[in-house]
Amino acid sequence: MTPSRSHLIRQLRADIQQATGRTYNIDFDSFDELSIREMMRLLIDLKFEHQRALNNEKARMRRTPWLVR
């Protein structure tokens, strides 16, 4: 069973607020279901890229601790 459209929109708003610490006045009701799912996918991809960047920075700091400021 797929979540209802209103549930997807609530989840998307919550994920955006968690990721940014802000709320945005975006009219998600005007989006079709595919667009809402794509926005959710975008947020997941951005979280993954952020985590990968942090991991790369930690690895660089372990390899070259003398460059850490």
CYANA upper distance limits for C-alpha pairs under 8 A (distance plus 0.5 A):
  3 PRO  CA      7 HIS  CA      6.65
  3 PRO  CA      8 LEU  CA      7.00
  4 SER  CA      8 LEU  CA      6.84
  5 ARG  CA      9 ILE  CA      6.79
  5 ARG  CA     33 GLU  CA      7.32
  6 SER  CA     10 ARG  CA      6.69
  7 HIS  CA     11 GLN  CA      6.59
  8 LEU  CA     12 LEU  CA      6.54
  8 LEU  CA     36 ILE  CA      7.69
  8 LEU  CA     37 ARG  CA      8.25
  9 ILE  CA     13 ARG  CA      6.67
  9 ILE  CA     28 PHE  CA      7.05
  9 ILE  CA     29 ASP  CA      8.14
  9 ILE  CA     36 ILE  CA      7.58
 10 ARG  CA     14 ALA  CA      6.67
 11 GLN  CA     15 ASP  CA      6.56
 12 LEU  CA     16 ILE  CA      6.65
 12 LEU  CA     36 ILE  CA      8.07
 12 LEU  CA     39 MET  CA      8.05
 12 LEU  CA     40 MET  CA      6.57
 13 ARG  CA     17 GLN  CA      6.67
 13 ARG  CA     23 THR  CA      8.02
 14 ALA  CA     18 GLN  CA      6.55
 15 ASP  CA     19 ALA  CA      6.54
 15 ASP  CA     40 MET  CA      8.49
 15 ASP  CA     43 LEU  CA      7.99
 16 ILE  CA     20 THR  CA      6.55
 16 ILE  CA     21 GLY  CA      8.25
 16 ILE  CA     22 ARG  CA      8.03
 16 ILE  CA     23 THR  CA      7.79
 16 ILE  CA     43 LEU  CA      7.90
 17 GLN  CA     21 GLY  CA      5.43
 17 GLN  CA     22 ARG  CA      5.49
 17 GLN  CA     23 THR  CA      5.87
 17 GLN  CA     24 TYR  CA      8.48
 18 GLN  CA     22 ARG  CA      8.17
 19 ALA  CA     47 LYS  CA      8.34
 27 ASP  CA     31 PHE  CA      8.01
 28 PHE  CA     36 ILE  CA      7.79
 31 PHE  CA     35 SER  CA      6.32
 31 PHE  CA     36 ILE  CA      6.77
 32 ASP  CA     36 ILE  CA      6.93
 33 GLU  CA     37 ARG  CA      6.73
 34 LEU  CA     38 GLU  CA      6.60
 35 SER  CA     39 MET  CA      6.65
 36 ILE  CA     40 MET  CA      6.84
 37 ARG  CA     41 ARG  CA      6.65
 38 GLU  CA     42 LEU  CA      6.57
 39 MET  CA     43 LEU  CA      6.84
 40 MET  CA     44 ILE  CA      6.89
 41 ARG  CA     45 ASP  CA      6.70
 42 LEU  CA     46 LEU  CA      6.62
 43 LEU  CA     47 LYS  CA      6.67
 44 ILE  CA     48 PHE  CA      6.74
 45 ASP  CA     49 GLU  CA      6.66
 46 LEU  CA     50 HIS  CA      6.57
 47 LYS  CA     51 GLN  CA      6.70
 48 PHE  CA     52 ARG  CA      6.64
 49 GLU  CA     53 ALA  CA      6.65
 50 HIS  CA     54 LEU  CA      6.82
 51 GLN  CA     55 ASN  CA      6.68
 52 ARG  CA     56 ASN  CA      6.61
 53 ALA  CA     57 GLU  CA      6.69
 54 LEU  CA     58 LYS  CA      6.70
 55 ASN  CA     59 ALA  CA      6.67
 56 ASN  CA     60 ARG  CA      6.65
 57 GLU  CA     61 MET  CA      6.66
 58 LYS  CA     62 ARG  CA      6.83
 59 ALA  CA     63 ARG  CA      6.77
 60 ARG  CA     64 THR  CA      6.53
 60 ARG  CA     65 PRO  CA      8.45
 61 MET  CA     65 PRO  CA      5.64
 61 MET  CA     67 LEU  CA      7.93
 61 MET  CA     68 VAL  CA      6.82
 64 THR  CA     68 VAL  CA      7.85
